[in-house]
Amino acid sequence: MTPAAQAAIAQADVVIGYSLYLELIRSRFRPGQIIEALPITQERQRAERAIELAQWGLTVAVVSSGDCGIYGMAGLVLEQLRSQGWDGNVPEVQVFPGITALQAAASRVGAPLMHDFCAISLSDLLTPWEVIEHRLIAAAQADFVTALYNPRSQTRTQQITTAQRIFLTYRNPETPVAIVRSAYRPDEQITLTTLAKLTEGAIDMLTTIIIGNQSTRIHANWIITPRGYLGFAG
């Protein structure tokens, strides 16, 4: 969490979020705050509730994991406000940056994001799979270092296998891969592997996967992507 995000939570009258995320920051709540936890599938309801309370004159903090503007709640809140004819001023909105999963995961394994990179969520709950697959092909062809969010859930088990197949079509099977679960949390798990062995590790919704580009290497248990396409030549 950034200091700005911590301050926003401390100053809020109400804190709203997914129950798991609220539990992770429970020590930062202060007496007198209203804490409202909603299930994981009720993102839009969280946004609507936050707007309702803000319109009553309360200061509301809507909590996401990582950065709220990257696969987080900021977009849903702004979308909902727009649908209500919001003038951009009342209620006042501030978006506070956080450390997103790809940055946290990258820092735990070295410097894999030193050249052009992209992030793709494998969840097709809000995006058609055909669109996701098209983006995977484009990223693999363009040699982007690629971070995969939401790689596997209890019901979505084939998407990560498809993603691996797509990348193997365009990249060396020995391409370095980092599998990072719960970065910086007590139950953190880190696996360095290759594209060919990507699906052999334990992967779930708390996992972020980083697939290197053609120049990425593993050295002494650190993943390094050189800043230039001269790579490690010579």
Long-range contacts (C-beta under 8 A, 24 or more apart in sequence): 1-25, 1-98, 1-99, 2-96, 2-97, 2-98, 2-99, 4-96, 4-97, 5-96, 5-97, 5-98, 8-61, 8-94, 8-96, 9-61, 9-63, 11-59, 11-61, 12-59, 12-60, 12-61, 13-53, 13-58, 13-59, 13-60, 14-50, 14-53, 14-58, 14-59, 14-60, 14-61, 15-60, 15-61, 15-63, 16-46, 16-49, 16-50, 16-53, 16-60, 16-61, 16-62, 16-63, 17-46, 17-62, 17-63, 17-64, 17-73, 18-43, 18-46, 18-63, 18-65, 21-63, 21-64, 21-65, 22-63, 24-65, 24-185, 25-63, 34-58, 43-73, 43-76, 44-76, 44-80, 46-73, 46-76, 47-73, 47-76, 47-77, 47-79, 47-80, 48-80, 50-77, 51-77, 51-80, 51-81, 51-84, 51-91, 54-91, 55-91, 64-98, 65-101, 66-98, 66-99, 66-100, 66-101, 66-104, 67-97, 67-98, 67-99, 67-100, 68-95, 68-96, 68-98, 69-95, 69-97, 70-100, 70-119, 71-100, 71-119, 71-121, 71-149, 71-150, 101-147, 101-149, 101-183, 101-208, 102-147, 102-149, 102-208, 102-210, 104-180, 104-183, 104-184, 104-208, 105-147, 105-178, 105-180, 105-183, 105-208, 105-210, 106-147, 106-178, 106-210, 107-183, 108-178, 108-180, 108-183, 108-184, 108-188, 108-190, 109-178, 109-180, 109-190, 109-192, 109-210, 109-222, 109-223, 110-222, 110-223, 110-224, 111-222, 111-223, 111-224, 111-225, 112-145, 112-176, 112-178, 112-210, 112-212, 112-216, 112-223, 112-224, 112-225, 113-145, 113-147, 113-210, 113-225, 114-224, 114-225, 114-226, 114-227, 115-145, 115-213, 115-215, 115-225, 115-226, 115-227, 115-228, 115-229, 116-144, 116-145, 116-213, 117-144, 117-145, 117-146, 117-147, 118-144, 118-145, 118-146, 118-147, 119-146, 119-147, 119-148, 119-149, 120-146, 120-147, 120-148, 120-149, 120-163, 121-148, 121-149, 121-150, 122-148, 122-149, 122-150, 122-151, 122-152, 122-156, 122-159, 122-160, 122-163, 123-149, 123-150, 123-153, 123-156, 124-156, 124-159, 129-159, 132-159, 133-162, 133-166, 136-162, 136-163, 136-166, 136-167, 137-166, 140-166, 140-167, 140-169, 140-170, 140-171, 141-170, 143-170, 143-171, 143-213, 143-214, 144-213, 145-210, 145-211, 145-212, 145-213, 145-216, 145-225, 146-210, 146-211, 147-208, 147-209, 147-210, 147-211, 148-208, 148-209, 148-210, 148-211, 149-208, 150-205, 151-203, 151-204, 151-205, 151-207, 151-208, 151-209, 152-203, 152-204, 152-205, 152-207, 153-204, 153-205, 160-198, 160-199, 160-203, 160-209, 161-199, 164-195, 164-198, 164-199, 167-195, 167-211, 168-195, 168-196, 171-195, 171-211, 171-213, 171-214, 172-214, 175-211, 175-212, 175-213, 175-214, 175-216, 176-212, 176-216, 176-217, 176-218, 176-223, 177-209, 177-210, 177-211, 177-212, 178-209, 178-210, 178-223, 179-203, 179-207, 179-209, 180-207, 180-208, 180-209, 180-210, 181-206, 181-207, 181-208, 182-206, 183-208, 192-218, 192-221, 192-223
